[in-house]
Amino acid sequence: MSLIVIHYALRTFIQKKIRIIYKTIGKPLKFQKEIKEGNSNLMKTVERDVADWALNKNKKLENCENLKPIEGNLWATFRMN
């Protein structure tokens, strides 16, 4: 009996933590779909989705970093005129 309660409590705890991760990366509907399907590889799916999200964020940051010198040059050009 106590093993069932521990299992339920642990499963609920993990699902809440994973739900927070998916809200952060902006895919809460995908998490709900995975839970409904009863995906046995949920942790691998979460890990892959977070890695994809991190790569996309890094690419966006690199693009912003690359635009900063261009933006500075534009302002310098406008000030000279």
PDB file of N, CA, C and O in Angstrom:
ATOM      1  N   MET A   1       0.827  -1.204   0.000  1.00  0.00           N
ATOM      2  CA  MET A   1       0.000   0.000   0.000  1.00  0.00           C
ATOM      3  C   MET A   1       0.869   1.264   0.000  1.00  0.00           C
ATOM      4  O   MET A   1       0.645   2.185  -0.786  1.00  0.00           O
ATOM      5  N   SER A   2       1.854   1.291   0.890  1.00  0.00           N
ATOM      6  CA  SER A   2       2.700   2.484   0.960  1.00  0.00           C
ATOM      7  C   SER A   2       3.547   2.633  -0.310  1.00  0.00           C
ATOM      8  O   SER A   2       3.882   3.752  -0.700  1.00  0.00           O
ATOM      9  N   LEU A   3       3.891   1.527  -0.948  1.00  0.00           N
ATOM     10  CA  LEU A   3       4.650   1.582  -2.187  1.00  0.00           C
ATOM     11  C   LEU A   3       3.843   2.253  -3.294  1.00  0.00           C
ATOM     12  O   LEU A   3       4.398   2.993  -4.106  1.00  0.00           O
ATOM     13  N   ILE A   4       2.560   2.002  -3.328  1.00  0.00           N
ATOM     14  CA  ILE A   4       1.674   2.627  -4.318  1.00  0.00           C
ATOM     15  C   ILE A   4       1.592   4.125  -4.085  1.00  0.00           C
ATOM     16  O   ILE A   4       1.612   4.906  -5.036  1.00  0.00           O
ATOM     17  N   VAL A   5       1.500   4.522  -2.845  1.00  0.00           N
ATOM     18  CA  VAL A   5       1.417   5.948  -2.498  1.00  0.00           C
ATOM     19  C   VAL A   5       2.722   6.649  -2.873  1.00  0.00           C
ATOM     20  O   VAL A   5       2.703   7.745  -3.433  1.00  0.00           O
ATOM     21  N   ILE A   6       3.841   6.023  -2.567  1.00  0.00           N
ATOM     22  CA  ILE A   6       5.143   6.610  -2.905  1.00  0.00           C
ATOM     23  C   ILE A   6       5.287   6.734  -4.421  1.00  0.00           C
ATOM     24  O   ILE A   6       5.755   7.754  -4.925  1.00  0.00           O
ATOM     25  N   HIS A   7       4.887   5.703  -5.132  1.00  0.00           N
ATOM     26  CA  HIS A   7       4.961   5.718  -6.595  1.00  0.00           C
ATOM     27  C   HIS A   7       4.111   6.861  -7.162  1.00  0.00           C
ATOM     28  O   HIS A   7       4.568   7.604  -8.031  1.00  0.00           O
ATOM     29  N   TYR A   8       2.898   6.999  -6.680  1.00  0.00           N
ATOM     30  CA  TYR A   8       2.002   8.060  -7.154  1.00  0.00           C
ATOM     31  C   TYR A   8       2.578   9.437  -6.831  1.00  0.00           C
ATOM     32  O   TYR A   8       2.572  10.331  -7.677  1.00  0.00           O
ATOM     33  N   ALA A   9       3.074   9.605  -5.606  1.00  0.00           N
ATOM     34  CA  ALA A   9       3.624  10.899  -5.193  1.00  0.00           C
ATOM     35  C   ALA A   9       4.852  11.261  -6.034  1.00  0.00           C
ATOM     36  O   ALA A   9       4.999  12.405  -6.464  1.00  0.00           O
ATOM     37  N   LEU A  10       5.718  10.295  -6.263  1.00  0.00           N
ATOM     38  CA  LEU A  10       6.914  10.545  -7.059  1.00  0.00           C
ATOM     39  C   LEU A  10       6.559  10.868  -8.502  1.00  0.00           C
ATOM     40  O   LEU A  10       7.134  11.780  -9.097  1.00  0.00           O
ATOM     41  N   ARG A  11       5.621  10.129  -9.060  1.00  0.00           N
ATOM     42  CA  ARG A  11       5.196  10.375 -10.441  1.00  0.00           C
ATOM     43  C   ARG A  11       4.580  11.770 -10.582  1.00  0.00           C
ATOM     44  O   ARG A  11       4.863  12.479 -11.548  1.00  0.00           O
ATOM     45  N   THR A  12       3.749  12.160  -9.633  1.00  0.00           N
ATOM     46  CA  THR A  12       3.126  13.484  -9.656  1.00  0.00           C
ATOM     47  C   THR A  12       4.187  14.579  -9.539  1.00  0.00           C
ATOM     48  O   THR A  12       4.130  15.582 -10.251  1.00  0.00           O
ATOM     49  N   PHE A  13       5.140  14.384  -8.652  1.00  0.00           N
ATOM     50  CA  PHE A  13       6.215  15.356  -8.464  1.00  0.00           C
ATOM     51  C   PHE A  13       7.007  15.550  -9.755  1.00  0.00           C
ATOM     52  O   PHE A  13       7.269  16.680 -10.166  1.00  0.00           O
ATOM     53  N   ILE A  14       7.383  14.451 -10.387  1.00  0.00           N
ATOM     54  CA  ILE A  14       8.163  14.521 -11.630  1.00  0.00           C
ATOM     55  C   ILE A  14       7.353  15.187 -12.741  1.00  0.00           C
ATOM     56  O   ILE A  14       7.888  16.005 -13.490  1.00  0.00           O
ATOM     57  N   GLN A  15       6.084  14.849 -12.852  1.00  0.00           N
ATOM     58  CA  GLN A  15       5.246  15.474 -13.886  1.00  0.00           C
ATOM     59  C   GLN A  15       5.131  16.975 -13.685  1.00  0.00           C
ATOM     60  O   GLN A  15       5.135  17.732 -14.655  1.00  0.00           O
ATOM     61  N   LYS A  16       5.028  17.415 -12.434  1.00  0.00           N
ATOM     62  CA  LYS A  16       4.949  18.855 -12.168  1.00  0.00           C
ATOM     63  C   LYS A  16       6.234  19.553 -12.590  1.00  0.00           C
ATOM     64  O   LYS A  16       6.194  20.634 -13.177  1.00  0.00           O
ATOM     65  N   LYS A  17       7.363  18.942 -12.295  1.00  0.00           N
ATOM     66  CA  LYS A  17       8.653  19.538 -12.661  1.00  0.00           C
ATOM     67  C   LYS A  17       8.824  19.584 -14.179  1.00  0.00           C
ATOM     68  O   LYS A  17       9.318  20.572 -14.723  1.00  0.00           O
ATOM     69  N   ILE A  18       8.416  18.516 -14.857  1.00  0.00           N
ATOM     70  CA  ILE A  18       8.521  18.486 -16.323  1.00  0.00           C
ATOM     71  C   ILE A  18       7.566  19.499 -16.938  1.00  0.00           C
ATOM     72  O   ILE A  18       7.900  20.127 -17.943  1.00  0.00           O
ATOM     73  N   ARG A  19       6.398  19.666 -16.361  1.00  0.00           N
ATOM     74  CA  ARG A  19       5.434  20.657 -16.865  1.00  0.00           C
ATOM     75  C   ARG A  19       6.041  22.056 -16.796  1.00  0.00           C
ATOM     76  O   ARG A  19       5.841  22.856 -17.710  1.00  0.00           O
ATOM     77  N   ILE A  20       6.774  22.361 -15.736  1.00  0.00           N
ATOM     78  CA  ILE A  20       7.425  23.669 -15.604  1.00  0.00           C
ATOM     79  C   ILE A  20       8.469  23.852 -16.704  1.00  0.00           C
ATOM     80  O   ILE A  20       8.591  24.931 -17.283  1.00  0.00           O
ATOM     81  N   ILE A  21       9.220  22.788 -16.986  1.00  0.00           N
ATOM     82  CA  ILE A  21      10.228  22.858 -18.046  1.00  0.00           C
ATOM     83  C   ILE A  21       9.562  23.168 -19.381  1.00  0.00           C
ATOM     84  O   ILE A  21      10.024  24.033 -20.126  1.00  0.00           O
ATOM     85  N   TYR A  22       8.484  22.465 -19.680  1.00  0.00           N
ATOM     86  CA  TYR A  22       7.814  22.679 -20.968  1.00  0.00           C
ATOM     87  C   TYR A  22       7.161  24.060 -21.052  1.00  0.00           C
ATOM     88  O   TYR A  22       7.078  24.637 -22.136  1.00  0.00           O
ATOM     89  N   LYS A  23       6.702  24.586 -19.932  1.00  0.00           N
ATOM     90  CA  LYS A  23       6.175  25.951 -19.966  1.00  0.00           C
ATOM     91  C   LYS A  23       7.299  26.938 -20.266  1.00  0.00           C
ATOM     92  O   LYS A  23       7.098  27.922 -20.978  1.00  0.00           O
ATOM     93  N   THR A  24       8.473  26.671 -19.721  1.00  0.00           N
ATOM     94  CA  THR A  24       9.622  27.545 -19.940  1.00  0.00           C
ATOM     95  C   THR A  24      10.061  27.534 -21.395  1.00  0.00           C
ATOM     96  O   THR A  24      10.360  28.584 -21.962  1.00  0.00           O
ATOM     97  N   ILE A  25      10.101  26.355 -22.002  1.00  0.00           N
ATOM     98  CA  ILE A  25      10.556  26.282 -23.391  1.00  0.00           C
ATOM     99  C   ILE A  25       9.431  26.537 -24.379  1.00  0.00           C
ATOM    100  O   ILE A  25       9.659  26.544 -25.589  1.00  0.00           O
ATOM    101  N   GLY A  26       8.229  26.745 -23.884  1.00  0.00           N
ATOM    102  CA  GLY A  26       7.126  27.167 -24.739  1.00  0.00           C
ATOM    103  C   GLY A  26       6.405  26.059 -25.468  1.00  0.00           C
ATOM    104  O   GLY A  26       5.850  26.296 -26.540  1.00  0.00           O
ATOM    105  N   LYS A  27       6.394  24.855 -24.923  1.00  0.00           N
ATOM    106  CA  LYS A  27       5.692  23.745 -25.564  1.00  0.00           C
ATOM    107  C   LYS A  27       4.798  23.002 -24.566  1.00  0.00           C
ATOM    108  O   LYS A  27       4.929  21.785 -24.435  1.00  0.00           O
ATOM    109  N   PRO A  28       3.905  23.683 -23.868  1.00  0.00           N
ATOM    110  CA  PRO A  28       3.099  22.972 -22.871  1.00  0.00           C
ATOM    111  C   PRO A  28       2.145  21.948 -23.483  1.00  0.00           C
ATOM    112  O   PRO A  28       1.830  20.950 -22.834  1.00  0.00           O
ATOM    113  N   LEU A  29       1.684  22.164 -24.699  1.00  0.00           N
ATOM    114  CA  LEU A  29       0.767  21.214 -25.319  1.00  0.00           C
ATOM    115  C   LEU A  29       1.460  19.904 -25.665  1.00  0.00           C
ATOM    116  O   LEU A  29       0.844  18.839 -25.611  1.00  0.00           O
ATOM    117  N   LYS A  30       2.728  19.979 -26.019  1.00  0.00           N
ATOM    118  CA  LYS A  30       3.462  18.761 -26.330  1.00  0.00           C
ATOM    119  C   LYS A  30       3.592  17.896 -25.087  1.00  0.00           C
ATOM    120  O   LYS A  30       3.487  16.672 -25.169  1.00  0.00           O
ATOM    121  N   PHE A  31       3.819  18.517 -23.939  1.00  0.00           N
ATOM    122  CA  PHE A  31       3.923  17.766 -22.691  1.00  0.00           C
ATOM    123  C   PHE A  31       2.619  17.039 -22.401  1.00  0.00           C
ATOM    124  O   PHE A  31       2.631  15.862 -22.038  1.00  0.00           O
ATOM    125  N   GLN A  32       1.500  17.727 -22.557  1.00  0.00           N
ATOM    126  CA  GLN A  32       0.201  17.101 -22.295  1.00  0.00           C
ATOM    127  C   GLN A  32      -0.030  15.926 -23.235  1.00  0.00           C
ATOM    128  O   GLN A  32      -0.577  14.901 -22.828  1.00  0.00           O
ATOM    129  N   LYS A  33       0.380  16.069 -24.480  1.00  0.00           N
ATOM    130  CA  LYS A  33       0.231  14.992 -25.462  1.00  0.00           C
ATOM    131  C   LYS A  33       1.067  13.782 -25.049  1.00  0.00           C
ATOM    132  O   LYS A  33       0.597  12.647 -25.124  1.00  0.00           O
ATOM    133  N   GLU A  34       2.285  14.018 -24.619  1.00  0.00           N
ATOM    134  CA  GLU A  34       3.174  12.934 -24.202  1.00  0.00           C
ATOM    135  C   GLU A  34       2.602  12.191 -22.995  1.00  0.00           C
ATOM    136  O   GLU A  34       2.686  10.965 -22.928  1.00  0.00           O
ATOM    137  N   ILE A  35       2.028  12.913 -22.055  1.00  0.00           N
ATOM    138  CA  ILE A  35       1.454  12.289 -20.862  1.00  0.00           C
ATOM    139  C   ILE A  35       0.242  11.436 -21.248  1.00  0.00           C
ATOM    140  O   ILE A  35       0.095  10.311 -20.770  1.00  0.00           O
ATOM    141  N   LYS A  36      -0.620  11.969 -22.110  1.00  0.00           N
ATOM    142  CA  LYS A  36      -1.810  11.220 -22.519  1.00  0.00           C
ATOM    143  C   LYS A  36      -1.454   9.943 -23.264  1.00  0.00           C
ATOM    144  O   LYS A  36      -2.119   8.919 -23.106  1.00  0.00           O
ATOM    145  N   GLU A  37      -0.395  10.007 -24.084  1.00  0.00           N
ATOM    146  CA  GLU A  37       0.019   8.824 -24.835  1.00  0.00           C
ATOM    147  C   GLU A  37       0.734   7.818 -23.946  1.00  0.00           C
ATOM    148  O   GLU A  37       0.912   6.664 -24.337  1.00  0.00           O
ATOM    149  N   GLY A  38       1.141   8.238 -22.765  1.00  0.00           N
ATOM    150  CA  GLY A  38       1.837   7.343 -21.864  1.00  0.00           C
ATOM    151  C   GLY A  38       3.211   6.957 -22.378  1.00  0.00           C
ATOM    152  O   GLY A  38       3.620   5.800 -22.286  1.00  0.00           O
ATOM    153  N   ASN A  39       3.911   7.927 -22.914  1.00  0.00           N
ATOM    154  CA  ASN A  39       5.229   7.692 -23.488  1.00  0.00           C
ATOM    155  C   ASN A  39       6.183   7.179 -22.417  1.00  0.00           C
ATOM    156  O   ASN A  39       6.392   7.837 -21.398  1.00  0.00           O
ATOM    157  N   SER A  40       6.759   6.009 -22.650  1.00  0.00           N
ATOM    158  CA  SER A  40       7.668   5.418 -21.671  1.00  0.00           C
ATOM    159  C   SER A  40       9.035   6.094 -21.685  1.00  0.00           C
ATOM    160  O   SER A  40       9.789   5.985 -20.718  1.00  0.00           O
ATOM    161  N   ASN A  41       9.356   6.778 -22.752  1.00  0.00           N
ATOM    162  CA  ASN A  41      10.636   7.480 -22.870  1.00  0.00           C
ATOM    163  C   ASN A  41      10.471   8.971 -22.633  1.00  0.00           C
ATOM    164  O   ASN A  41      11.098   9.781 -23.315  1.00  0.00           O
ATOM    165  N   LEU A  42       9.649   9.333 -21.691  1.00  0.00           N
ATOM    166  CA  LEU A  42       9.333  10.738 -21.446  1.00  0.00           C
ATOM    167  C   LEU A  42      10.579  11.539 -21.106  1.00  0.00           C
ATOM    168  O   LEU A  42      10.741  12.661 -21.587  1.00  0.00           O
ATOM    169  N   MET A  43      11.457  10.984 -20.289  1.00  0.00           N
ATOM    170  CA  MET A  43      12.657  11.722 -19.889  1.00  0.00           C
ATOM    171  C   MET A  43      13.575  11.976 -21.090  1.00  0.00           C
ATOM    172  O   MET A  43      14.175  13.046 -21.188  1.00  0.00           O
ATOM    173  N   LYS A  44      13.691  11.011 -21.996  1.00  0.00           N
ATOM    174  CA  LYS A  44      14.512  11.212 -23.186  1.00  0.00           C
ATOM    175  C   LYS A  44      13.892  12.278 -24.089  1.00  0.00           C
ATOM    176  O   LYS A  44      14.601  13.093 -24.679  1.00  0.00           O
ATOM    177  N   THR A  45      12.570  12.261 -24.187  1.00  0.00           N
ATOM    178  CA  THR A  45      11.871  13.260 -24.993  1.00  0.00           C
ATOM    179  C   THR A  45      12.081  14.655 -24.415  1.00  0.00           C
ATOM    180  O   THR A  45      12.336  15.607 -25.152  1.00  0.00           O
ATOM    181  N   VAL A  46      11.974  14.771 -23.108  1.00  0.00           N
ATOM    182  CA  VAL A  46      12.184  16.062 -22.443  1.00  0.00           C
ATOM    183  C   VAL A  46      13.613  16.525 -22.669  1.00  0.00           C
ATOM    184  O   VAL A  46      13.850  17.690 -22.989  1.00  0.00           O
ATOM    185  N   GLU A  47      14.554  15.627 -22.506  1.00  0.00           N
ATOM    186  CA  GLU A  47      15.961  15.976 -22.693  1.00  0.00           C
ATOM    187  C   GLU A  47      16.224  16.472 -24.109  1.00  0.00           C
ATOM    188  O   GLU A  47      16.935  17.459 -24.296  1.00  0.00           O
ATOM    189  N   ARG A  48      15.665  15.806 -25.094  1.00  0.00           N
ATOM    190  CA  ARG A  48      15.847  16.201 -26.493  1.00  0.00           C
ATOM    191  C   ARG A  48      15.202  17.571 -26.759  1.00  0.00           C
ATOM    192  O   ARG A  48      15.795  18.430 -27.412  1.00  0.00           O
ATOM    193  N   ASP A  49      13.988  17.756 -26.245  1.00  0.00           N
ATOM    194  CA  ASP A  49      13.297  19.032 -26.470  1.00  0.00           C
ATOM    195  C   ASP A  49      14.039  20.195 -25.824  1.00  0.00           C
ATOM    196  O   ASP A  49      14.132  21.275 -26.407  1.00  0.00           O
ATOM    197  N   VAL A  50      14.565  19.979 -24.624  1.00  0.00           N
ATOM    198  CA  VAL A  50      15.318  21.042 -23.943  1.00  0.00           C
ATOM    199  C   VAL A  50      16.612  21.337 -24.697  1.00  0.00           C
ATOM    200  O   VAL A  50      17.003  22.497 -24.820  1.00  0.00           O
ATOM    201  N   ALA A  51      17.274  20.307 -25.198  1.00  0.00           N
ATOM    202  CA  ALA A  51      18.503  20.518 -25.970  1.00  0.00           C
ATOM    203  C   ALA A  51      18.196  21.306 -27.247  1.00  0.00           C
ATOM    204  O   ALA A  51      18.945  22.217 -27.600  1.00  0.00           O
ATOM    205  N   ASP A  52      17.114  20.973 -27.939  1.00  0.00           N
ATOM    206  CA  ASP A  52      16.710  21.714 -29.147  1.00  0.00           C
ATOM    207  C   ASP A  52      16.419  23.164 -28.813  1.00  0.00           C
ATOM    208  O   ASP A  52      16.826  24.071 -29.539  1.00  0.00           O
ATOM    209  N   TRP A  53      15.713  23.379 -27.713  1.00  0.00           N
ATOM    210  CA  TRP A  53      15.377  24.738 -27.272  1.00  0.00           C
ATOM    211  C   TRP A  53      16.648  25.527 -26.980  1.00  0.00           C
ATOM    212  O   TRP A  53      16.768  26.688 -27.370  1.00  0.00           O
ATOM    213  N   ALA A  54      17.601  24.890 -26.290  1.00  0.00           N
ATOM    214  CA  ALA A  54      18.851  25.573 -25.945  1.00  0.00           C
ATOM    215  C   ALA A  54      19.638  25.942 -27.203  1.00  0.00           C
ATOM    216  O   ALA A  54      20.194  27.037 -27.287  1.00  0.00           O
ATOM    217  N   LEU A  55      19.686  25.037 -28.175  1.00  0.00           N
ATOM    218  CA  LEU A  55      20.389  25.339 -29.421  1.00  0.00           C
ATOM    219  C   LEU A  55      19.743  26.524 -30.148  1.00  0.00           C
ATOM    220  O   LEU A  55      20.443  27.405 -30.646  1.00  0.00           O
ATOM    221  N   ASN A  56      18.416  26.540 -30.206  1.00  0.00           N
ATOM    222  CA  ASN A  56      17.715  27.649 -30.863  1.00  0.00           C
ATOM    223  C   ASN A  56      17.970  28.964 -30.146  1.00  0.00           C
ATOM    224  O   ASN A  56      18.158  29.999 -30.786  1.00  0.00           O
ATOM    225  N   LYS A  57      17.976  28.926 -28.814  1.00  0.00           N
ATOM    226  CA  LYS A  57      18.247  30.151 -28.048  1.00  0.00           C
ATOM    227  C   LYS A  57      19.659  30.648 -28.321  1.00  0.00           C
ATOM    228  O   LYS A  57      19.875  31.847 -28.501  1.00  0.00           O
ATOM    229  N   ASN A  58      20.621  29.729 -28.353  1.00  0.00           N
ATOM    230  CA  ASN A  58      22.005  30.133 -28.634  1.00  0.00           C
ATOM    231  C   ASN A  58      22.143  30.743 -30.012  1.00  0.00           C
ATOM    232  O   ASN A  58      22.863  31.727 -30.183  1.00  0.00           O
ATOM    233  N   LYS A  59      21.461  30.172 -31.005  1.00  0.00           N
ATOM    234  CA  LYS A  59      21.507  30.728 -32.355  1.00  0.00           C
ATOM    235  C   LYS A  59      20.930  32.139 -32.378  1.00  0.00           C
ATOM    236  O   LYS A  59      21.480  33.031 -33.023  1.00  0.00           O
ATOM    237  N   LYS A  60      19.823  32.337 -31.673  1.00  0.00           N
ATOM    238  CA  LYS A  60      19.217  33.672 -31.619  1.00  0.00           C
ATOM    239  C   LYS A  60      20.159  34.666 -30.953  1.00  0.00           C
ATOM    240  O   LYS A  60      20.301  35.799 -31.411  1.00  0.00           O
ATOM    241  N   LEU A  61      20.803  34.236 -29.866  1.00  0.00           N
ATOM    242  CA  LEU A  61      21.742  35.120 -29.174  1.00  0.00           C
ATOM    243  C   LEU A  61      22.934  35.466 -30.062  1.00  0.00           C
ATOM    244  O   LEU A  61      23.388  36.610 -30.082  1.00  0.00           O
ATOM    245  N   GLU A  62      23.437  34.474 -30.796  1.00  0.00           N
ATOM    246  CA  GLU A  62      24.549  34.741 -31.704  1.00  0.00           C
ATOM    247  C   GLU A  62      24.137  35.726 -32.786  1.00  0.00           C
ATOM    248  O   GLU A  62      24.918  36.604 -33.153  1.00  0.00           O
ATOM    249  N   ASN A  63      22.926  35.591 -33.298  1.00  0.00           N
ATOM    250  CA  ASN A  63      22.442  36.537 -34.302  1.00  0.00           C
ATOM    251  C   ASN A  63      22.362  37.941 -33.738  1.00  0.00           C
ATOM    252  O   ASN A  63      22.714  38.909 -34.412  1.00  0.00           O
ATOM    253  N   CYS A  64      21.899  38.055 -32.502  1.00  0.00           N
ATOM    254  CA  CYS A  64      21.820  39.379 -31.865  1.00  0.00           C
ATOM    255  C   CYS A  64      23.209  39.955 -31.660  1.00  0.00           C
ATOM    256  O   CYS A  64      23.432  41.147 -31.870  1.00  0.00           O
ATOM    257  N   GLU A  65      24.146  39.106 -31.248  1.00  0.00           N
ATOM    258  CA  GLU A  65      25.516  39.572 -31.042  1.00  0.00           C
ATOM    259  C   GLU A  65      26.123  40.041 -32.364  1.00  0.00           C
ATOM    260  O   GLU A  65      26.865  41.023 -32.395  1.00  0.00           O
ATOM    261  N   ASN A  66      25.809  39.345 -33.449  1.00  0.00           N
ATOM    262  CA  ASN A  66      26.342  39.726 -34.761  1.00  0.00           C
ATOM    263  C   ASN A  66      25.725  41.025 -35.258  1.00  0.00           C
ATOM    264  O   ASN A  66      26.347  41.742 -36.042  1.00  0.00           O
ATOM    265  N   LEU A  67      24.513  41.338 -34.818  1.00  0.00           N
ATOM    266  CA  LEU A  67      23.849  42.557 -35.268  1.00  0.00           C
ATOM    267  C   LEU A  67      24.320  43.793 -34.508  1.00  0.00           C
ATOM    268  O   LEU A  67      24.177  44.905 -35.015  1.00  0.00           O
ATOM    269  N   LYS A  68      24.865  43.634 -33.333  1.00  0.00           N
ATOM    270  CA  LYS A  68      25.287  44.791 -32.539  1.00  0.00           C
ATOM    271  C   LYS A  68      26.315  45.667 -33.255  1.00  0.00           C
ATOM    272  O   LYS A  68      26.154  46.887 -33.266  1.00  0.00           O
ATOM    273  N   PRO A  69      27.365  45.094 -33.853  1.00  0.00           N
ATOM    274  CA  PRO A  69      28.309  45.974 -34.576  1.00  0.00           C
ATOM    275  C   PRO A  69      27.653  46.696 -35.752  1.00  0.00           C
ATOM    276  O   PRO A  69      27.969  47.855 -36.020  1.00  0.00           O
ATOM    277  N   ILE A  70      26.762  46.033 -36.438  1.00  0.00           N
ATOM    278  CA  ILE A  70      26.061  46.657 -37.562  1.00  0.00           C
ATOM    279  C   ILE A  70      25.218  47.818 -37.058  1.00  0.00           C
ATOM    280  O   ILE A  70      25.191  48.889 -37.663  1.00  0.00           O
ATOM    281  N   GLU A  71      24.531  47.595 -35.942  1.00  0.00           N
ATOM    282  CA  GLU A  71      23.696  48.647 -35.366  1.00  0.00           C
ATOM    283  C   GLU A  71      24.553  49.844 -34.969  1.00  0.00           C
ATOM    284  O   GLU A  71      24.165  50.988 -35.204  1.00  0.00           O
ATOM    285  N   GLY A  72      25.709  49.590 -34.373  1.00  0.00           N
ATOM    286  CA  GLY A  72      26.607  50.679 -33.989  1.00  0.00           C
ATOM    287  C   GLY A  72      27.090  51.458 -35.193  1.00  0.00           C
ATOM    288  O   GLY A  72      27.174  52.685 -35.145  1.00  0.00           O
ATOM    289  N   ASN A  73      27.406  50.766 -36.268  1.00  0.00           N
ATOM    290  CA  ASN A  73      27.851  51.430 -37.494  1.00  0.00           C
ATOM    291  C   ASN A  73      26.740  52.272 -38.099  1.00  0.00           C
ATOM    292  O   ASN A  73      26.999  53.349 -38.636  1.00  0.00           O
ATOM    293  N   LEU A  74      25.504  51.792 -38.016  1.00  0.00           N
ATOM    294  CA  LEU A  74      24.376  52.572 -38.541  1.00  0.00           C
ATOM    295  C   LEU A  74      24.222  53.877 -37.783  1.00  0.00           C
ATOM    296  O   LEU A  74      24.030  54.933 -38.388  1.00  0.00           O
ATOM    297  N   TRP A  75      24.307  53.809 -36.446  1.00  0.00           N
ATOM    298  CA  TRP A  75      24.174  55.019 -35.660  1.00  0.00           C
ATOM    299  C   TRP A  75      25.320  56.002 -35.958  1.00  0.00           C
ATOM    300  O   TRP A  75      25.108  57.212 -36.019  1.00  0.00           O
ATOM    301  N   ALA A  76      26.498  55.481 -36.137  1.00  0.00           N
ATOM    302  CA  ALA A  76      27.639  56.355 -36.462  1.00  0.00           C
ATOM    303  C   ALA A  76      27.421  57.029 -37.807  1.00  0.00           C
ATOM    304  O   ALA A  76      27.744  58.206 -37.972  1.00  0.00           O
ATOM    305  N   THR A  77      26.876  56.296 -38.765  1.00  0.00           N
ATOM    306  CA  THR A  77      26.617  56.847 -40.085  1.00  0.00           C
ATOM    307  C   THR A  77      25.564  57.952 -40.017  1.00  0.00           C
ATOM    308  O   THR A  77      25.712  58.989 -40.664  1.00  0.00           O
ATOM    309  N   PHE A  78      24.507  57.739 -39.240  1.00  0.00           N
ATOM    310  CA  PHE A  78      23.457  58.750 -39.117  1.00  0.00           C
ATOM    311  C   PHE A  78      23.962  59.981 -38.393  1.00  0.00           C
ATOM    312  O   PHE A  78      23.549  61.092 -38.726  1.00  0.00           O
ATOM    313  N   ARG A  79      24.829  59.828 -37.429  1.00  0.00           N
ATOM    314  CA  ARG A  79      25.354  60.990 -36.692  1.00  0.00           C
ATOM    315  C   ARG A  79      26.236  61.854 -37.573  1.00  0.00           C
ATOM    316  O   ARG A  79      26.277  63.076 -37.430  1.00  0.00           O
ATOM    317  N   MET A  80      26.942  61.201 -38.487  1.00  0.00           N
ATOM    318  CA  MET A  80      27.853  61.957 -39.356  1.00  0.00           C
ATOM    319  C   MET A  80      27.062  62.806 -40.341  1.00  0.00           C
ATOM    320  O   MET A  80      27.542  63.863 -40.749  1.00  0.00           O
ATOM    321  N   ASN A  81      25.881  62.383 -40.731  1.00  0.00           N
ATOM    322  CA  ASN A  81      25.105  63.119 -41.721  1.00  0.00           C
ATOM    323  C   ASN A  81      24.338  64.179 -41.079  1.00  0.00           C
ATOM    324  O   ASN A  81      23.617  64.914 -41.754  1.00  0.00           O
TER     325      ASN A  81
END
